[in-house]
Amino acid sequence: MTSIQQSEELKRRIWQIANDVRGTVDGWDFKQYVLGALFYRFISENFARYIEGGDESVTYATLGDEVITDEIKDDAIKTKGYFIYPSQLFANVVAGAKENANLNTDLKAIFTAIESSALGYASEEDIKGLFYDFDTTSNRLGSTVKDKNSRLTAVLKGVEELDFGHFEHSEIDLFGDAYEFLIGNYAANAGKSGGEFFTPQHVSKLIAQLAIHGQKIINKVYDPATGSGSLLLQAKKHIADHVIEEGFFGQEINHTTYNLARMNMFLHNVNYDMFNIQLGNTLTDPRFRDEKPFDAIVSNPPYSVKWIGSDDPTLINDERFAPASVLAPKSKADFAFVLHALNFLSPKGRAALVCFPGIFYRGGAEQKIRQYLVDNNYVETVISLAPNLFYGTTIAVNILVLSKHKSDTHVQFIDASGEDFFKKVTNNNVMTDAHIAAIMQLFADKKEVPHKAKNVRMEAIAENGYNLSVSSYVEAKDTREVIDIAQLNKAIEATVAKIDGLRRDINAIVAEIEDGKA
């Protein structure tokens, strides 16, 4: 099955599941059950394959729980980070779901047991609370146990019927595609703001490639506003020629998306010892301060979110913000995330950050921060993208690429907002692999291309008030029709001559008629 066929089949199946539970579960809540069931199925199958060890004579799902020794359990938890008994596997639960009058409470007990299996082990924090949003006893599923069980069965059966082989070998990003589809169908209609939790895969791909460009060995990848983890996982996809030594790190303030990010790591076969996702406010309670700086940073932080800023007098002395001598405005934390990323960036690394375009030209504190970034030669590239690439906003966002190892004192500006860099698909614009490759070529070459790329000296930017808007430096192509005035005048003269001739002919005819009447 091709990637397009898999994606369409996934959407068809999810919509079918949605129809089976429609009327009780709000679409926005429904996505948690689909994603939770996908995750439950994945870790069950992945764990079973680990226990079987490639021995075709062993089928873990058919074994009795009593054959599991403490040694087997201990070894499995140390390796996989959790333990699932045969009776707790997705396949066995879904097989008896329709007849199980205690399905909802049994599922709750299984999820609790899986999380509890990691207690006292190195993976404890990575497993804790993973099923928090898959609430099988919630009244959102129905007012009676029978209704709850009926809808849980529909979700489990629907996910069971997805046939893509091993999840990690799928042609598509199963989890990401499911989340993207659910957001696209429910967020706008339900008035939810979930689009900011997910960076579309095509945008994630570009950001990841920018951050890892030219690096042969990367110590670790970091996202200070992790969301569902899509940016970290895109980085993972593009490291065929790279070595990630210590794994993937991130921090997320929203509990639901924090859980999704951790699920996403497991779903993409990133073992617990190769990722560290923390829950908390990155700006006021940053984790990983004691870590070595990161070689690759990717992020799509929330646009113009409010933060405590100058109301906390200690922040101006924070090593992340002190060098700029000014804090980002309380009503717009965008540059607080930028300065945070810069502080966590290694001397040889790159950070690629999605940014709201207003921060590149507004005055006040934001202008002073731009001055700090430009004067210290940290800004490598600013890229303007096409509008309507993200769910929930039509804004034409920018990508800011930061580096501490630039070899010159120019800033590169790329205008990737034109029709050469996207195509329209349903309600959104999309960048194809060819579009991404074209942008990466411009980024890598650092050559000037009319209407697309320009390199500007730091001094010229300073003279322009430290404006970093792409449109201030890359002249837009004039797509208006070119009119040849000389040819136009000739055409007008010819038309006037014809009109004059017609008028003379008409006058002559009228004169003849009047003479006849006389």
Buried (B, 14 or more C-beta within 10 A) or exposed (E): BEEEEBBEBBBEBBBEBBEBBEEBBEBBBBBBBBBBBBBBBBBBBBBBEEBBEEEEEEEBBEBEEEEBEEEEEEEBBEEBBBBBBBBBBBBBBBBEBEEBEEBBBBBBEBBEBBBBBBEEBEBBBBBBEBBBBBBBEBEBBBEEBEBBBBBBBBBBBBBBEBEBEEBEEBBBBBBBBBBBBBBBBBBBEEEBEBBBBBBBBBBBBBBBBBBBBEBEEBBBBBBBBBBBBBBBBBBBBBBEEBEBEBBBBBBBBBEBBBBBBBBBBBBBBBBBBBBBBBBEEBBBEBBBEEBEBBBBBBBBBBBEBEBBBBEBEEBBEBEBBBEBEBBBBBEBBBBBBBBBBBBBBBEBBBBBBBBBBBBBBBEEBBBBBBBBBBEEBBBBBBBBBBBBBBBBBEBBBBBBBBBBEBEEEBBBBBBBBBEBBBEEEEEBBBBEEEBBEBBBEBBEEBEBEEBBBBBBEBEEBBEBEBBBBBBBBBEEEEEEEEEEEEEEEEEEEEEEEEEEEEEEEEEEEEEEEEEEEE
